[in-house]
């Protein structure tokens, strides 16, 4: 029985399909089918489908109630392989891969489509270039050869499979949507912001705060304009460089308190106010369009809607359907545990394998029981805080956990040198501009792209493709990349395992960001889902990092409302 098939939609409708052998080559002639869904539904024995793009095919299948167990996304694999080969930024479409294979002119990638507020994933990709199945399979066969040439072939194959699985999860979450009570959201907005004024002006509470701020300064001030606020403080004899909260709160001035509250409420009004609710919530669901592997680190992003920045107070609107529950699971101290696994530091692995509170255990061993100091030291090692107290803390950490600190130190040094840096499974950060794949070496550096990503910040002044003159910034990114990127690799396998565990249940994955996953399920399935998350975490740890003592525990909450989970 052949359990792997390839498919390619054809112009004018229908689809070509063909069985594949163990070597990835066609095991039979292509067959033309009139209907995509029927072509897949009629072959229940197929375990993995090979196709050009999950975004092209899978939303159409989901719309007809058809799901697949596994897939191989050729264009996503091309992105990973190009990065691994030090060719980040080259066009990754199947058409581009075919052109490179045949030595022809390489077409640019089509522009990314903007998400339509409130809509489900599109059923078609109008800008995409479809290839005949024979051409698609030529690209697929070459990708198998390129995987075999990778630095760690088995790990690279696992990464590609995991990312393809993530594409399936993202498409299914986009179709399901996050349960959202519009009436609760409106009540929260009214409670926070007061009445709305005609004409789209600021709501009552913001207008009141703006008046308080102006009164405190003794002149009319627009608190929504940072330049106006900085000017107002200057007139009051106070020099500030920005309107960031940490800087403003250090000032002794009567405008500070209403200004801080104004900034907080203004962000909610603009980012998740009434207009957002009208645009993005349809039929009791919020669908932000999740994009798996949307950043260089492998972290996910959303194409519109601010799906990964839902304020805690707005989470009160995320309410399970009647008779259902939300299982909200947070990975505990994920990145330090990942550092233990990838560095193979015996002491840190022991801590990460036994301790529920990793920071407390580190503090007992290296910082005389000072948990806060231990946390600063561990996160400083990961995010590059290597000056002042950070340098002293890092020295203490290095004495107790030398291999862990050496691992990120090596990544930082290689990043500074403009070399390629890889995650544990082989996801690769681009080299600095001006270095080729030949002189970039085996490892290199990476920026932290996500706003507010992680528990600390490394450098924010280096991005892929910039010249390597700011080498220290790139080194800090590289230090973070090996940990954060390896964590993203692990979460892909976690999601794949959890998706498989939920396949026989009514439960559905509805939300994921970095270290948090939400499953929407009938109340009677909730404890089964909790157990499935725990088992998926253990399996993902073994698959990603091999047999280590490191544990990846989750804190789970079974709630009706997302806002009650933390």
C-alpha positions in Angstrom: 0.0 0.0 0.0 1.4 3.4 -1.0 0.9 5.9 1.9 2.5 8.9 0.3 1.0 10.8 -2.6 1.6 14.1 -4.4 -1.0 16.5 -5.7 -1.1 19.7 -7.8 -4.2 21.7 -8.6 -4.4 22.4 -12.3 -5.5 25.4 -14.3 -9.2 25.3 -15.1 -10.1 23.1 -12.2 -9.3 19.6 -11.0 -6.1 18.2 -9.6 -3.3 15.9 -10.6 -2.3 13.2 -8.2 0.4 10.5 -8.2 1.7 7.9 -5.7 5.2 8.2 -4.5 7.7 5.5 -3.6 10.0 5.3 -0.5 12.6 7.3 -2.5 10.2 10.1 -3.2 10.0 9.3 -6.9 6.7 8.6 -8.6 5.5 5.1 -8.2 2.9 5.4 -10.9 1.7 7.7 -13.6 -0.1 11.0 -12.7 -3.9 10.8 -12.5 -6.3 13.6 -13.3 -9.2 14.0 -10.8 -12.1 16.5 -11.2 -12.4 17.5 -7.6 -9.6 18.2 -5.1 -11.7 17.1 -2.0 -12.8 13.9 -3.6 -9.3 13.1 -4.7 -8.1 13.2 -1.1 -11.2 11.8 0.5 -11.1 8.8 -1.8 -7.6 7.9 -0.6 -8.0 7.4 3.2 -4.9 5.2 3.3 -2.6 8.1 2.4 -0.6 9.3 5.4 1.3 12.2 3.9 0.4 14.5 1.0 3.1 16.3 -0.9 2.0 19.6 -2.3 3.3 23.0 -3.3 1.7 25.1 -0.6 -0.5 24.3 2.4 -2.1 27.7 2.1 -3.1 26.9 -1.5 -4.6 23.5 -0.8 -5.6 22.9 2.8 -8.2 25.7 3.4 -10.1 24.3 0.4 -10.1 20.8 1.9 -11.1 22.1 5.3 -14.0 24.0 3.7 -15.4 20.6 2.6 -14.7 18.8 5.9 -11.6 17.0 4.7 -8.5 16.8 6.9 -5.2 15.1 6.2 -2.9 13.4 8.7 0.4 14.9 7.4 1.8 16.9 4.5 5.0 18.1 3.0 4.9 21.8 2.0 7.4 22.2 -0.8 7.6 26.0 -0.6 8.1 26.0 3.1 10.8 23.3 2.7 12.5 25.6 0.1 12.6 28.4 2.6 14.2 26.2 5.3 16.7 24.8 2.8 17.7 28.1 1.3 18.4 29.4 4.9 20.4 26.3 5.7 22.5 26.9 2.6 23.2 30.5 3.5 20.9 31.8 0.8 18.4 33.6 3.0 16.1 36.0 1.0 16.3 34.2 -2.3 12.8 33.5 -3.9 11.4 30.4 -2.3 8.4 29.6 -4.5 8.2 26.3 -6.3 8.6 28.1 -9.6 11.8 29.7 -8.3 13.1 26.4 -7.1 12.4 24.8 -10.5 14.1 27.7 -12.3 17.2 27.2 -10.1 17.1 23.5 -10.8 17.0 24.0 -14.5 19.4 26.9 -14.7 16.8 29.4 -15.9 15.9 33.0 -14.7 14.5 32.9 -11.2 11.1 34.7 -10.8 10.6 36.8 -7.7 8.2 35.7 -5.0 4.7 37.2 -5.3 3.8 39.9 -2.7 2.2 38.7 0.5 -1.5 39.1 0.5 -3.0 41.2 3.3 -5.5 39.5 5.5 -9.2 40.4 5.2 -10.6 41.3 8.6 -12.9 38.7 10.0 -12.5 36.4 7.1 -11.5 32.8 7.1 -8.4 31.7 5.2 -8.7 32.3 1.5 -9.6 29.4 -0.7 -7.4 30.5 -3.5 -4.0 32.2 -4.0 -4.5 34.4 -7.1 -0.8 35.5 -7.2 0.7 32.0 -7.0 2.2 30.2 -9.9 1.0 26.6 -10.3 3.3 24.0 -11.6 2.4 20.7 -13.4 2.8 17.8 -11.1 5.8 16.5 -12.9 7.7 19.8 -12.4 6.6 19.9 -8.7 8.0 16.4 -8.2 11.3 17.3 -9.8 11.6 20.1 -7.2 10.6 17.6 -4.4 13.2 15.1 -5.5 15.9 17.7 -5.5 14.9 18.8 -2.1 15.3 15.3 -0.8 18.9 15.4 -2.1 19.5 18.7 -0.5 18.2 17.4 2.8 20.8 14.6 2.5 23.6 17.2 2.1 22.5 19.1 5.2 24.9 19.4 8.2 22.6 17.1 10.2 20.3 15.4 7.6 18.0 13.7 10.0 17.5 16.8 12.1 16.8 18.9 9.0 14.3 16.3 7.7 12.6 16.4 11.2 12.5 20.3 11.1 10.9 20.3 7.6 8.3 17.7 8.7 7.6 19.6 11.9 7.1 22.9 10.0 4.8 21.3 7.5 2.8 20.0 10.4 2.7 23.5 11.8 1.2 24.7 8.6 -1.6 22.2 9.0 -2.2 23.3 12.6 -2.3 27.0 11.5 -4.8 26.3 8.7 -7.1 24.4 11.1 -6.9 27.1 13.7 -7.7 29.7 11.1 -10.8 27.7 10.1 -11.9 27.1 13.7 -11.4 30.6 15.0 -11.0 31.7 18.6 -14.4 31.8 20.5 -15.2 35.5 21.1 -18.2 37.1 22.8 -18.8 40.5 21.1 -21.2 41.5 23.9 -18.7 40.9 26.6 -16.1 42.8 24.6 -18.4 45.8 24.2 -19.1 45.8 28.0 -15.4 45.8 28.7 -14.8 48.7 26.4 -17.6 50.7 28.0 -16.3 49.9 31.4 -12.8 51.1 30.5 -13.4 53.9 28.0 -16.9 55.1 28.7 -19.3 56.3 26.1 -18.4 56.7 22.4 -18.8 60.1 20.9 -20.3 60.7 17.4 -17.9 61.1 14.6 -15.3 58.6 15.8 -13.6 60.9 18.3 -12.0 59.7 21.5 -14.3 58.1 24.0 -15.3 59.9 27.2 -12.6 58.5 29.5 -9.8 59.3 27.1 -11.2 62.8 26.7 -11.3 63.3 30.5 -7.7 62.1 30.9 -6.5 64.4 28.0 -8.1 67.3 29.9 -6.4 66.3 33.2 -3.0 66.1 31.4 -3.5 69.5 29.8 -4.5 71.0 33.2 -1.4 69.5 34.8 0.8 71.1 32.2 -1.1 74.4 32.2 -1.4 74.3 28.4 -3.2 72.3 25.8 -1.4 69.0 25.1 -2.2 66.2 22.7 -1.3 63.1 24.7 -1.6 60.8 21.6 1.3 62.7 20.0 4.7 61.8 21.6 6.4 64.9 20.3 3.7 67.1 22.0 4.2 65.3 25.3 8.0 65.6 25.1 7.6 69.3 24.3 5.2 69.8 27.2 7.7 68.2 29.7 10.5 70.4 28.2 8.4 73.5 28.9 8.0 72.2 32.5 11.8 72.0 32.8 12.0 68.2 32.5 14.0 66.6 29.7 12.9 63.2 28.4 14.0 61.3 25.3 10.8 59.3 24.8 7.3 58.7 26.2 8.0 55.1 27.1 6.3 54.2 30.4 9.4 53.3 32.3 10.9 56.8 31.5 7.7 58.7 32.3 7.1 56.9 35.6 10.5 58.0 36.9 9.3 61.7 36.7 7.8 63.6 39.6 5.0 65.6 37.8 1.2 65.7 38.2 0.7 64.8 34.5 2.4 61.4 34.9 -0.4 59.4 36.5 -3.1 60.5 34.0 -0.6 60.2 31.1 0.3 56.6 32.0 -3.4 55.7 32.2 -4.2 57.5 29.0 -1.4 55.6 27.1 -2.8 52.2 28.4 -6.4 53.0 27.4 -5.4 54.6 24.1 -3.7 51.4 23.0 -6.8 49.3 23.9 -9.0 51.8 22.0 -6.9 51.8 18.9 -5.8 48.2 18.8 -8.8 46.3 20.2 -11.6 48.9 20.3 -15.0 49.0 18.7 -13.6 49.3 15.2 -11.4 46.3 15.7 -14.4 44.3 17.0 -16.5 45.2 14.0 -13.7 44.3 11.6 -12.3 41.1 13.1 -15.0 39.2 14.9 -17.6 37.2 12.9 -20.2 34.7 14.0 -18.6 34.5 17.5 -15.1 33.8 16.3 -11.9 35.8 15.9 -9.8 34.7 13.0 -6.4 36.5 12.8 -4.9 34.2 10.2 -2.0 32.4 11.9 1.2 32.1 9.9 3.5 29.2 11.1 7.2 30.0 11.0 6.5 33.6 10.1 9.8 34.9 11.6 13.4 34.0 11.2 13.4 32.3 14.6 10.4 30.1 13.5 8.1 31.9 15.9 4.5 32.3 14.6 2.9 35.6 13.6 -0.6 36.6 12.5 -1.5 38.4 9.3 -3.6 41.2 10.8 -5.8 41.6 13.8 -3.1 41.7 16.4 -3.8 38.1 17.4 -0.7 37.7 19.4 -1.1 40.9 21.4 -4.5 40.4 23.1 -4.4 42.6 26.3 -5.3 40.7 29.5 -8.4 42.8 30.1 -9.7 42.0 26.6 -9.2 38.3 27.2 -12.4 38.4 29.2 -14.2 38.4 25.8 -12.7 35.0 24.9 -15.4 32.7 26.2 -16.0 29.0 25.5 -19.2 27.9 23.8 -21.9 26.6 26.1 -21.0 23.2 27.5 -17.4 23.7 26.3 -14.2 24.7 28.0 -10.9 26.4 27.2 -7.8 24.4 28.2 -5.1 27.1 28.4 -1.6 25.7 28.7 1.6 27.7 29.4 5.1 26.1 29.1 7.0 26.8 32.3 10.3 28.6 31.9 10.6 27.1 28.4 13.7 28.9 27.0 16.0 28.1 30.0 15.0 24.5 29.7 15.7 24.5 26.0 19.2 25.9 26.8 19.8 23.0 29.1 18.8 20.5 26.4 20.8 22.0 23.5 23.9 22.8 25.6 23.9 19.4 27.3 25.2 21.1 30.4 25.0 18.3 33.1 24.1 20.7 36.0 21.5 22.6 34.1 20.0 19.5 32.7 19.7 18.1 36.2 18.0 21.3 37.3 15.6 21.3 34.3 14.8 17.6 34.9 13.9 17.8 38.5 12.9 21.3 39.5 9.4 22.7 39.0 10.8 26.2 39.5 14.0 26.2 37.5 15.1 29.7 38.7 14.8 28.8 42.3 16.9 25.7 41.8 19.5 27.7 39.9 19.5 30.3 42.7 20.1 27.6 45.4 23.2 26.4 43.5 24.8 29.6 42.3 23.2 32.7 43.9 22.7 31.9 47.6 19.0 31.4 47.2 18.3 34.8 45.5 15.7 33.7 42.9 15.4 37.2 41.3 19.2 37.3 40.7 19.2 33.8 39.3 16.4 34.7 36.8 18.2 37.9 35.7 21.4 35.8 35.2 19.8 33.1 33.2 17.8 35.5 31.0 20.9 37.7 30.7 22.9 34.8 29.3 20.1 34.1 26.7 19.4 37.7 25.7 22.8 39.2 25.9 22.9 41.3 29.1 26.6 41.2 29.6 27.4 44.6 31.2 27.2 45.9 34.7 25.5 43.5 37.1 24.7 41.3 34.2 28.4 40.6 33.6 28.8 39.7 37.3 25.8 37.4 37.2 27.0 35.8 34.1 30.3 35.0 35.7 28.6 33.3 38.6 26.4 31.3 36.2 29.4 30.3 34.1 31.2 28.9 37.2 28.2 26.6 38.0 26.9 25.9 34.5 29.9 26.3 32.2 28.7 24.4 29.1 25.4 26.2 29.0 27.0 29.6 29.1 29.7 28.5 26.6 27.0 27.4 24.2 25.4 30.9 23.9 28.9 32.6 24.1 30.0 30.5 21.1 26.8 31.5 19.2 27.4 35.1 20.0 31.0 35.0 18.8 30.0 33.3 15.6 27.2 35.8 15.0 29.7 38.7 15.5 31.9 37.0 12.8 29.0 37.0 10.4 28.7 33.2 10.3 25.6 31.1 10.1 24.0 30.1 13.3 21.6 27.1 13.5 19.0 25.9 15.9 19.2 22.4 17.2 17.2 21.0 14.3 18.9 23.2 11.7 16.8 26.4 11.2 19.4 28.9 10.2 19.8 32.6 10.7 21.0 34.6 7.7 24.7 35.6 7.5 25.6 39.3 7.7 25.5 41.2 4.4 28.7 40.8 2.5 29.4 37.3 3.6 28.7 34.4 1.2 27.6 30.9 2.0 31.2 29.8 1.4 32.8 32.2 3.9 30.0 32.3 6.4 31.0 29.1 8.2 28.6 26.8 9.8 26.9 29.0 12.3 25.7 32.6 12.6 23.3 35.2 14.2 19.7 36.3 14.4 17.4 39.2 15.5 14.6 39.0 17.9 11.8 40.1 15.5 8.7 39.9 17.7 7.8 43.0 19.6 7.9 42.0 23.3 9.1 38.5 22.4 10.6 36.6 25.3 11.2 37.7 28.9 14.1 39.9 28.1 15.5 41.9 25.2 18.8 41.5 23.5 19.8 43.9 20.8 17.1 45.5 18.6 19.4 47.2 16.1 20.4 44.4 13.8 18.3 42.8 11.1 19.0 40.3 8.4 20.7 41.8 5.4 22.3 44.7 7.1 26.0 45.1 6.9 28.0 43.4 9.7 29.5 46.7 11.1 27.2 46.4 14.1 28.7 43.0 14.9 28.1 43.1 18.6 24.4 43.6 18.1 24.3 40.7 15.7 26.2 38.6 18.2 23.5 39.3 20.9 20.9 38.2 18.4 22.8 35.0 17.6 23.0 34.3 21.3 19.2 34.5 21.6 18.5 32.8 18.3 20.0 29.4 19.2 17.7 29.2 22.2 14.6 31.0 21.0 14.7 29.2 17.6 15.3 25.8 19.1 12.3 26.5 21.4 10.2 27.2 18.3 11.3 23.9 16.8 10.2 22.1 19.9 6.8 23.8 19.9 6.2 22.7 16.4 6.6 19.1 17.4 4.5 19.7 20.5 1.6 21.1 18.3 1.9 18.2 15.9 1.7 15.6 18.7 -1.2 17.5 20.4 -3.0 17.7 17.1 -2.7 14.0 16.6 -3.8 13.3 20.2 -7.0 15.4 19.6 -7.8 13.8 16.3 -10.4 11.5 17.7 -12.0 14.1 19.9 -14.3 17.0 19.3 -11.5 19.2 20.8 -9.9 21.8 18.5 -6.7 23.9 18.7 -7.8 27.5 18.5 -4.8 29.6 19.6 -1.0 29.4 19.9 1.8 31.9 20.6 5.3 31.1 21.5 4.8 29.2 24.8 1.0 29.1 25.1 -1.6 27.0 23.5 -5.4 27.0 23.9 -7.7 24.0 23.1 -11.4 24.5 22.9 -13.2 21.3 23.9 -16.4 19.9 25.4 -16.3 20.0 29.2 -16.1 16.2 29.4 -13.0 16.1 27.2 -11.1 18.7 29.2 -9.0 16.4 31.4 -8.2 14.2 28.5 -6.8 17.3 26.7 -4.8 18.2 29.8 -3.2 14.8 29.8 -2.7 15.0 26.0 -0.8 18.3 26.4 1.5 16.7 29.1 2.2 13.7 26.9 2.7 15.8 23.8 5.3 17.9 25.7 7.2 14.8 26.7 7.2 13.3 23.2 8.2 16.6 21.6 11.2 16.9 24.0 12.4 13.4 23.0 11.9 13.9 19.3 13.5 17.3 19.2 16.5 16.9 21.6 16.9 13.2 22.0 17.0 11.4 25.4 17.8 14.0 28.0 16.7 14.4 31.6 15.2 17.8 30.8 11.4 18.1 31.4 9.1 20.7 29.7 6.2 21.0 32.2 3.1 23.0 31.5 0.8 25.0 33.7 -2.7 24.3 32.6 -6.1 25.9 33.4 -9.5 24.6 32.4 -11.7 27.7 32.2 -14.8 29.1 30.6 -13.1 32.5 30.0 -9.6 33.1 28.8 -9.2 36.0 31.2 -9.6 33.6 34.2 -6.6 31.5 33.1 -3.9 33.6 34.7 
